[in-house]
Each structure stands twice: as C-alpha cells, then as structure tokens.
Amino acid sequence: MGRSTRVHPGIGRRRRVAIVLLLIAVALLLAACSGNDPTNLSRVVDGANPQSSLDARGPDSATINDLYWLVFWIAAAIFFLVQGALLVAIFRFRQRKGKERAVKQVHGNMRLELVWTIIPVLVLAVIAVPTLSTLFDLRRAPDPGENALQVEVIGHQWWWEFNYPEYGFRTASELHIPVDRPVYLTMTSADVIHSFWVPPLNGKRDALPGRISNLTLQADEPGVYVGQCAEFCGLAHADMRIRVFAESEEDFAAWATAQAQPAVIPSEGPAAAGWETFSTVCVACHAVEGTQAQVRIAPDLTHVASRTSFAGATIDNTPENLRAWLHDPSSLKPMRPDLNKPSQGRILGMPNFHLTDQQLDDLVALLETFK
Amino acid sequence: MATLNPAVESATASHHGRKGVWSWMTTTDHKRIGLLYGVSSLLFFLVGGVEALLIRLQLAAADGTVLSADAYNQMFTMHATTMVFLVIMPAAAAFTNYLLPILLGARDVAFPRLNALSYWIYIFGGLFLTISFFVGGAPDGGWFGYAPLSTQVTEIVRMDYWALGVQILGLASLLSAINFITTVFTMRAPGMTLMRMPVFAWMATVVAFLLLFSLPIIAVGLFEVFLDRNLGTLFFDAAAGGTPLLWQHLFWLFGHPEVYILILPAMGIVSEVLPVFSRKPLFGRSFVIFSGIAIGFMGFGVWAHHMFVAGLGPVAEATFALTTMLIAVPTGVKIFNWIGTVWGGSVRLATPMLFSLGFIAMFVIGGLSGVTHSIVPSDTQQHDTYYIVAHFHYVLFGGAVFGLFGGIYYWWPKITGKLLNEGLGKLHFWLMLIGFNLTFAPMHILGLRGMPRRTYRYPKGLGFEFWNFIATVGSLTIAVSILIFLINAWRTKARGRVAGNDPWDGRTLEWSISSPPPEHNFDVVPVVHAEDDFWHRKYREDEEGRPVPIPGGGDPLVAGPDDPPIHLPSPSFYPILAAFGMFLTVLGLVYVPLGLVLAGVGVVTVVWGLFGWSMEPLTREEH
C-alpha cells in the first residue's frame, strides 16, 4: 500500500493535471458542439435512437416489427444450429499435430441431403404465410370510414413538399399530422427518385417522377418523429430530412387553420425593406400566399417562421442560421445551383445572390414575420 | 525433364526465354493471362480498399468533414464499381483462366486470342474509369446508376464514363464467358465427363452462362442511359413518356444474376478446398453441382426484390418474395453439404482451409439476413439502409473475398512454385475475420436504427456515432490484414518454401503437374477415369472405404515417343491493339461531338486489330 503512494509522485501529479485539462477540453468541445451546431437533432427529438425502425410509434411500424422479430428469431435459431454444426465438425475432426487419419471416403447420403433440402422449404413456408398476409394488409388504402387525412407529397432535390389539399396550403419538409388517424400520402417527384421514410411510423416508399405511389402514416402518440430521404438523389441526398409532428386533433386543427391564412406583407420597418428584396429576388422560385409570389419550384414560405427547421429539415430555424443561409446557402448544405435549368425542371439548389448585409438583415426580419 | 517425346522438349524449348513486357502484351497463354487478371484485380482491390477507407473515415464521427458530399458520392460509386467490375469479377476470371483448362486436362482455352482480348479490354476499361478521377471527377450516381438521376446532369460527363466504362467491362466478361463455355464443352481431356468435372469448373460454367444471358440486358440499359444523356432519347424521362422504373428492371435483371456471378466462383473454390483439407470427397457432389445450376436459373427470377419499395404492387411483390425465399434453398443445400464434407474428415486447419471455413460461417450470416429481405414489409424498413450494406458485404466480402483468398493461398504454390508462409497467412485470416466483423456487423444495427446508405454525413442526435466509429476501426483492421498478405506474398517471392507438385495432397489434375506448370500444362494429356482423378491415382480404398496409398501413384505421367505433337497458340499483338481501339472509342464518345474524331480513330484501330487478327498466319508450324 505504502509502495503505491510513493512511486513518482511528481509524474502522478503531472498526469492528473493533464487528465483534468483533457476533461475540461472535452467538456468545452462538447459544449461548443451542442451549443452552436445547427444540425444537432438531440434538441428536436427525444431518445437515443429517434430514427430507429425498431422503436415503433405507429400501427404499421409495429406490424412490421412483429414480423421482423418473428423472422429474426427463426433465423437466429438456424444461425446457432448451422454455426454450431460447423464448429463441432471442425473441432471434433481436427487433425492433431500433423497426424493424418485415413478417414472413410463418404460421398454423400441421399436421404440426409433430401432432408436438409426439405426442411428449409418448410421453414420458408412458415414465414411466407405471415409475410404475404401482412404485405397485402399494409398495402391497403385506408377505408373511407377511417377519415384519413390526405396529404400530397412531392420530392424535390433536396427537400419535401407537403400539400394539404383539404386545407389549401403547403409546407416544406415538416409534416404535421393528427394522432390516431391514418394519413394517406399520395407521392410523386419533381425531378429524380426519392424515398419517403419515417422509420418509427412506417417503412419507406419511393416517390418517382411521372408516377403516383402511396403510403399510410399513423402515429399513436403526440411527438416529433424524424426520417429522411432513403433513395440516393444526388449531391445533398444526406441533407433531405423529414420532421413529422404528431398532434392532438385540436392542436392539429389549430395549426392547419393558421397555416391556411395568407401572409401579410409588413408595411414598415426592416421587414418592409426585406419585401423589396424578396419581391425582386426570391419570387423567382418561392411562393408566399396572399402576395404576387406564386412560383412553386422552391419551398412555400408563407409560414416559414412557424417551422422549426429549413434547408430540407436539416438546419434549426433561428434568425442567425437563416441569415447565414441567405448569405451563402451552399456553405451550409452542398448544392449545385450553377447547374439549375428551370426550363427543364432542374433545380439543384439555392444560388448565392451576394446580398448586402443590409439586405440580409431586412430579409431575415421579413421572414420572421411569416409565422 | 525425363521426357521421351521430342514434341514436349520442342514445346518447352520454343517457349523458353519468352520474357519481357512484350511477351506479356502478346501472350495467349491462359496461365499468363490468368496471372495478369490476378495482379490487376489485386491492384484494383487496393484502389477500392482506399476508397472504402476514405468512406469509413468520413463516417467515423457525426458531421464528418474528411470528404465533401461531392467527393463522397464519387467514392461510394467508385468503391462499388471497382469492387464489382474491377476486382471480384476479374479475380474470378483470374482463377478460371489459370485453372479451368488444367482442371479439365486441356492445354489452353478454346479461343486463346479472344482470351487476351478479354483481358486487355478489362484493363483498358479499368484505366478508363480511373482516369475519370483526374478529368473532372469520377462517376457519382451510384454503381446502380438509377435513372433519371444518372441522366439528369449531362453537362458533367462523369456518368458517361460510368455508362461506357461498365459497357466495355461487360463486353470483356461476355467474351470470356463465351470462351469458357466453349472450353468446357470442347476441350475436356478424354474421360473427363461433365459430371467428373471439378466443382470449381462447374461453377465457372454456371457463371459463364449467367454472364452470357445477363450482360446483354445491362448492355441495352447502358446504351439507353448513354443515348438519353447524349442524344436526348428520353427512355427514362417520365415527363416525355419514358419510365425510370424501366432502368431498374433492366439493371436488376442483370444485377441479381451478377450477385451469383460474384459468389459462385468462391463457392467453387471452397468446394475444392474443403475436400482436400478434410481428406474426404465433397459430400453430395451432384447436389452441390445441381444446386449451383439451380441458383443460376433462379437467379434470373428474383430481381424485383431490389424494388420492394418502388411501388410494383402487392401481387408482384408477393411473387418476388416467394422466389427470393426459394433461392435460399439451393444455397442452404450447399452449406449443409460443405459441413457434411468436413464432418468425419481429417481436418487440417491450413490457411486455405481457414478462409474456406470463414467463408461458410460468414456466408451463413449473409444468407440469413438475405432471407429477411424477402419479408417485404420488413424490407420496406431495411431497404437502402446500412442493414443492406451489412448483408451484401457478408455475402461479397465474407463470402466472395474470403473464398477468393482461400483460393489464393490454395493455388499460390501451384502458380508460383512456392508456399505462402502459414504463420502470416493465419494472422491475415484472423485479423481479416475480426476486422470484417467489426466493420460490418455493427451496420446491421445502424440500418435497423434508421441510417440510410449513400449519405455523406449524419447529424448528431440520431445515435449513429458509436457503431460507425467501431466500423471504422474494423475497416482499418482489415487494411492491416491486407498489408500482412502483401508482406507474405513479397517474402514468399524471396524465401518461400518450395512447394513441389502436390503440397496439399490434392485431388484434381492441377496437382499432377509441376509447380509452376509448363506452358503446355500436360506432357501427356491425361485420361480421366473418375471424379477427383488424381486422388484415385494416388489412393485406392480398403474394404471400409479408407484411402490406402498406391506407391508411385502420384508420379507425373511421362510422354512416350508415340504421343501426339503439342500445339500451342502463338502470341499475338492484335488483341491488345483491338482493345486499345475500344479504349479510344469510348474515350472519344464521352466528349461528343468533338470527341467523335477520337472515337473514329478508335473504331479504325479496332477494325485494324480484328482484321489483322483474322489474317494472322500461324507463325509456328505444328511439330
């Protein structure tokens, strides 16, 4: 005991200081990261693995999970049987220290081989039945009696357009849905193939240009659910995210009513100055309901300030982040606006308009009024 | 060499002293071409490996900044394209080229110059794809090149490089497939019936047929992509009535047989290695062969399981779910028969055996996760996630690459005459096994937890950091294991143990001839009396079915004065010329319209090569 305390106390102290300094550095680093990181999702959504397909938060996802675990355990049993047989074969019949044994030259065993051909067929038949019944079940559109909410989904490089035809408004990359009610998505794409995927609520489904595909979403509990585009769609595929806000019927109704309101253009202050820039630059692509801005090749900004994120649900929607985005969009998300060809329907991101500081401040002020 | 036949001496003498670059450029010897394939695929393996390491470094932490999104998309596209078309397929071609004629008791393939053409097209195709990195970026639309993304941006020629590069690589494989099929059906030694062919030869045959039938499909698709990009043909433009789904059908109707093209050669290798190191014949040999054939047929009926989220409709999805489940049956049969081979044997855990056993263990995992993809509803969660990345790496790395390394350790002494070091070989195996599992097992978890593939970064808060970091550590472990293999190969060159003709106590004909084999392979064309003919020359069976050595049974056959003369194919310069012409052609086509001049020069060169080829006289008279 005495020995251990006496050994090189100087080095021990130096080490301790080094460790403390290291810990402080790590803590500072972590603090810095969580403080300024505009893409960190831990502030938006709870849980260690919020995008997990194993953590079902809706009936469809739960059905899929049940099926997966059934197959998983069957597969696990086969795994242990086969690997076990292999290991036993290796260890039981291993040759010791170069001592070759003359072993019987067995060429096969027809009966045994038929048995291990037929058994897999039977196992597969067992899993085929629930697979097919579940498959047809999940592909079914909601019955009229279920009062499903209809939402049109259009994939764009690299954001999602959500259109609520019953209410007459659009949002971008953030989908609000009522809980315990099926939401029937009717999906297509404006450019290349995308795939809509919010794992806690359901599996994924491709959104293809020139085709309609459908997917049902339903959430059991109010909350935020995250997902993202799952079909490689070019440069910023990783930054084409989805946030789903499941709300009570009342909250959803209140939200929908607010979203359906047209925007009001401010008449004075920086926001009014911001509109001057908006109506000369931004209108080329963005729509704002209630104004002359009606081009819909980029996200609808009527209620942009009511959203928690922008840029394909990747960046937290704060005035500072918004200003940084307007200053140089491609610095926050990789895009290729130099290749935009609106006439061919090809929009590969928002250009840098080299706005002045004044214009930036005014535009942010304007956008903050679009609540 | 104690030959009594002047023809053998003359054949040996006339090829003696053929050295230097020129002799390799004009060679028509299937063994030299096999070696060229092998060395080239190993070099591309290192390229593809570096691409993989860059991908892993980028993903080691959240919000990675090692690569830009643009660079990352090029990396994963080229990693896959390289590993599939420039590594595993040509590595299998290396083994098939080198071994198929010897396993059949033949002196060369049916069309030696066509064989050379295949190789040179392959190497020029590989160079063509590689130079794209230096002229504005490599292909970045995924190895699967989904339209309309692959036809969207025509100002940047990266996907032209991809479409044309894969096109000519496909041509190389198509030519060698025709060559191998013809070899199998016309060049077998007397007595070598189809059912006596070694299982590797059988699997090579099945692969050749898969190539023959699947490559034309992707060829059509690739032409359509190229035409859409360059002539505005609109095959895949939905707005003009084209259909993006058409590409997916064409691609996967090739792409799924392609999976079996990649794995069946390794299955063939394992089926050769296991009996030798268990000292027992392959259990249920005809079951293994017929299940390989069954896989070949069924492989054409499962492609739409790559499209379970594309919206084909539940009836189509149900059908392809069932066929996908069904293809697991012949695959399972093979695994059980391999275990049956080991069972009751006298198992020697030499390096080739370790890799083969590792193949079985890893392939079982890949096979089982593959069955989960046929469960359509759960595939809608797993599709395009890291779960899939995990699955196919268990099949193509844990399966194909482990099997191929087993083949390398197994046949290295035959090809070079020297044995690779066993200690380093085992270290290579264990490090690769550990590194492989560290890299790819966590990807199952990542995929189920919602991490999609082909994403250049992931944000904090999704819980992806830990397992991604582990996977990166694993990938570096794999890199170390490959380094050890390279050191082993280098050491063996200088001071490897001399192998002799038959270091493993082998069963098939290649072990009956010298190491390395003479250019004409066999002094005397063997007459085959049984499966595993060479084994039966060395051993007879006692009453209980145990082998008893026959004294002198493994001695080489000696040519007598009456043996017929040996004819060997002459070297030819025309294959490399025609292949170079194809290279110029595709390079020109990337840069239409101006490049058409270069393409014209290329076409003229191809015609020159083929014309010279067809007019080429036999430079050496038959003896």
Interface residues (C-beta under 8 A of the other chain):
Chain A: C33 S34 D37 T39 N40 L41 S42 R43 V44 V45 G47 A48 N49 P50 Q51 S52 S53 L54 S61 T63 I64 N65 L67 Y68 V71 F72 A75 I78 F79 V82 Q83 A85 L86 A89 I90 F93 R94 Q95 E100 R101 A102 V103 K104 Q105 V106 H107 G108 N109 L112 E113 W116 T117 P120 V121 L124 I127 A128 T131 L132 T134 L135 F136 L138 R139 D191 V192 I193 S195 W197 P199 N202 G203 K204 R205 D206 L208 P209 G210 R211 S213 N214 V226 G227 Q228 C229 A230 E231 F232 C233 G234 L235 A236 H237 A238 D239 T314 P334 R336 L339 G345 R346 L348
Chain B: D63 S68 A69 D70 N73 G141 G142 Y146 P148 L149 Q152 V153 E155 I156 A238 A239 G242 T243 P244 L245 S278 R279 K280 P281 F283 G284 R285 S286 F287 V309 A310 G311 G313 P314 E317 A318 A321 L322 M325 L326 A328 V329 G332 V333 I335 F336 N337 I339 G340 V342 W343 G344 G345 S346 V347 R348 L349 L357 I360 A361 V364 I365 L368 S369 V371 T372 S374 I375 V376 P377 S378 D379 T380 Q381 Q382 H383 D384 T385 L448 R449 G450 M451 P452 R453 R454 T455 Y456 R457 Y458 P459 K460 G461 L462 G463 E541 E544 G545 R546 P547 V548
